[in-house]
Amino acid sequence: MRILVTGASGLLGSKLCKLAVRKNYEIYSVYSQHKPLYGAPVQFDISDKDAVEKIFKKVKPEAVVHTAALTNVDKCELEKERAWKINVEGTENIAESCEKFHAFLVYISTDYVFDGEKGMYKENHKPNPVNYYGLTKLKGEESIKNLTDECCIARTSVIYGTIPVAGKTNFALWLLDKLERKEKVKIVTDQWNSPTLNTNLANMILEVSERKLTGTFHLAGATRLSRFEFAKLLAKTFSLNTNFITLASSREISWIAKRPQDSSLNINKAYQTLKNKPLKIQEALEKMKKEIEPF
Ligand SMILES: NC(=O)c1ccc[n+]([C@@H]2O[C@H](COP(=O)([O-])OP(=O)(O)OC[C@H]3O[C@@H](n4cnc5c(N)ncnc54)[C@H](OP(=O)(O)O)[C@@H]3O)[C@@H](O)[C@H]2O)c1
């Protein structure tokens, strides 16, 4: 299969390309600044419509996994124009080219399309984003539904895993590093989501692409956790001292953008449909441990 992966240098994209190359797929790895490690690298800005079309014409992908986005939630709040250009206009460009060149599209969306008032959201719950990042990702969902027929919207939540080529850390690696150095960390107890191991997510997305499953799916970890519970489990799995983790309330943290309180996702549809199931937290953490050993 020939797949074009946008955001190939990111936390999810890099893992996805690695696994797809291992399956002997022909992978084209799109990036803007950080050269990806896996697949054939292709550099362009997704907000440049002509550049997007040119690549589709050349590569003729059978499937596109669109993970590229401005993912920094506070940056999106501060740089709204840039966030719109990448997350909305960039997604429209990708969707239009998918339709024109008959490629199946998997768009990676987020639990942040929900307001976090209820938690355990199903695919048909009404989105109501509380920050600009969530709004741009929701607009992206609407655009691809309007512009393409053959597409899947895959919403996920707090991705973690081994370090991507872009060098950006993630919550799990940041925490493990702090605890290794015996530094105290304050972690919030009043925010819940569905932490998702990038390897588990990448395998589910590859299956969706192979089977060309259309519609919306919640592809996330199978366990709802507060950030504090997640931190404790991480520490225990990696045999690190949990005493360095102290409790905090989200009121104490000076975020620029508002966060949904409980954006956990109900993954029953994915569980029933896919051969690659969403993993429960302990299973996912053991898998991550194996991936980064020796730690
Ligand atoms: N991380 C999470 O916890 C989380 C949770 C829910 C949903 N999601 C969604 O999952 C997807 C993947 O997230 P991630 O954390 O893996 O992302 P990430 O690590 O922040 O990587 C973002 C990727 O997007 C690329 N990119 C950014 N602007 C671009 C542009 N103008 N043109 C081309 N490429 C561009 C970056 O390329 P360069 O490195 O070359 O700049 C990078 O490869 C995103 O769509 C995000 O909204 C993430």
PDBQT file of the ligand as one rigid body, heavy atoms in Angstrom, charges set to zero:
ROOT
HETATM    1  N1  LIG A 301      -0.359  14.838  21.285  1.00  0.00    +0.000 N 
HETATM    2  C1  LIG A 301      -1.531  14.613  21.835  1.00  0.00    +0.000 C 
HETATM    3  O1  LIG A 301      -1.640  14.390  23.042  1.00  0.00    +0.000 OA
HETATM    4  C2  LIG A 301      -2.782  14.600  20.978  1.00  0.00    +0.000 A 
HETATM    5  C3  LIG A 301      -4.028  14.338  21.584  1.00  0.00    +0.000 A 
HETATM    6  C4  LIG A 301      -5.175  14.301  20.775  1.00  0.00    +0.000 A 
HETATM    7  C5  LIG A 301      -5.070  14.509  19.404  1.00  0.00    +0.000 A 
HETATM    8  N2  LIG A 301      -3.860  14.777  18.847  1.00  0.00    +0.000 N 
HETATM    9  C6  LIG A 301      -3.784  14.982  17.380  1.00  0.00    +0.000 C 
HETATM   10  O2  LIG A 301      -2.929  13.967  16.872  1.00  0.00    +0.000 OA
HETATM   11  C7  LIG A 301      -2.174  14.465  15.762  1.00  0.00    +0.000 C 
HETATM   12  C8  LIG A 301      -0.703  14.146  15.988  1.00  0.00    +0.000 C 
HETATM   13  O3  LIG A 301      -0.245  14.806  17.177  1.00  0.00    +0.000 OA
HETATM   14  P1  LIG A 301       1.304  14.717  17.608  1.00  0.00    +0.000 P 
HETATM   15  O4  LIG A 301       1.364  15.030  19.065  1.00  0.00    +0.000 OA
HETATM   16  O5  LIG A 301       1.910  13.492  17.061  1.00  0.00    +0.000 OA
HETATM   17  O6  LIG A 301       1.903  15.988  16.823  1.00  0.00    +0.000 OA
HETATM   18  P2  LIG A 301       3.350  16.662  17.001  1.00  0.00    +0.000 P 
HETATM   19  O7  LIG A 301       4.301  15.696  17.653  1.00  0.00    +0.000 OA
HETATM   20  O8  LIG A 301       3.169  18.000  17.615  1.00  0.00    +0.000 OA
HETATM   21  O9  LIG A 301       3.816  16.829  15.486  1.00  0.00    +0.000 OA
HETATM   22  C9  LIG A 301       3.168  17.730  14.639  1.00  0.00    +0.000 C 
HETATM   23  C10 LIG A 301       3.576  17.406  13.222  1.00  0.00    +0.000 C 
HETATM   24  O10 LIG A 301       2.918  18.317  12.336  1.00  0.00    +0.000 OA
HETATM   25  C11 LIG A 301       3.860  18.814  11.387  1.00  0.00    +0.000 C 
HETATM   26  N3  LIG A 301       3.450  20.132  10.936  1.00  0.00    +0.000 N 
HETATM   27  C12 LIG A 301       3.099  21.208  11.693  1.00  0.00    +0.000 A 
HETATM   28  N4  LIG A 301       2.799  22.256  10.908  1.00  0.00    +0.000 NA
HETATM   29  C13 LIG A 301       2.969  21.834   9.622  1.00  0.00    +0.000 A 
HETATM   30  C14 LIG A 301       2.811  22.461   8.362  1.00  0.00    +0.000 A 
HETATM   31  N5  LIG A 301       2.418  23.740   8.240  1.00  0.00    +0.000 N 
HETATM   32  N6  LIG A 301       3.071  21.727   7.232  1.00  0.00    +0.000 NA
HETATM   33  C15 LIG A 301       3.474  20.429   7.329  1.00  0.00    +0.000 A 
HETATM   34  N7  LIG A 301       3.636  19.787   8.501  1.00  0.00    +0.000 NA
HETATM   35  C16 LIG A 301       3.387  20.484   9.634  1.00  0.00    +0.000 A 
HETATM   36  C17 LIG A 301       5.168  18.848  12.159  1.00  0.00    +0.000 C 
HETATM   37  O11 LIG A 301       6.250  18.863  11.252  1.00  0.00    +0.000 OA
HETATM   38  P3  LIG A 301       7.688  19.506  11.668  1.00  0.00    +0.000 P 
HETATM   39  O12 LIG A 301       8.122  18.779  12.912  1.00  0.00    +0.000 OA
HETATM   40  O13 LIG A 301       8.565  19.207  10.514  1.00  0.00    +0.000 OA
HETATM   41  O14 LIG A 301       7.420  20.958  11.910  1.00  0.00    +0.000 OA
HETATM   42  C18 LIG A 301       5.079  17.544  12.955  1.00  0.00    +0.000 C 
HETATM   43  O15 LIG A 301       5.518  16.467  12.174  1.00  0.00    +0.000 OA
HETATM   44  C19 LIG A 301      -2.511  15.936  15.661  1.00  0.00    +0.000 C 
HETATM   45  O16 LIG A 301      -3.402  16.116  14.600  1.00  0.00    +0.000 OA
HETATM   46  C20 LIG A 301      -3.165  16.296  16.981  1.00  0.00    +0.000 C 
HETATM   47  O17 LIG A 301      -4.115  17.320  16.828  1.00  0.00    +0.000 OA
HETATM   48  C21 LIG A 301      -2.712  14.822  19.590  1.00  0.00    +0.000 A 
ENDROOT
TORSDOF 0
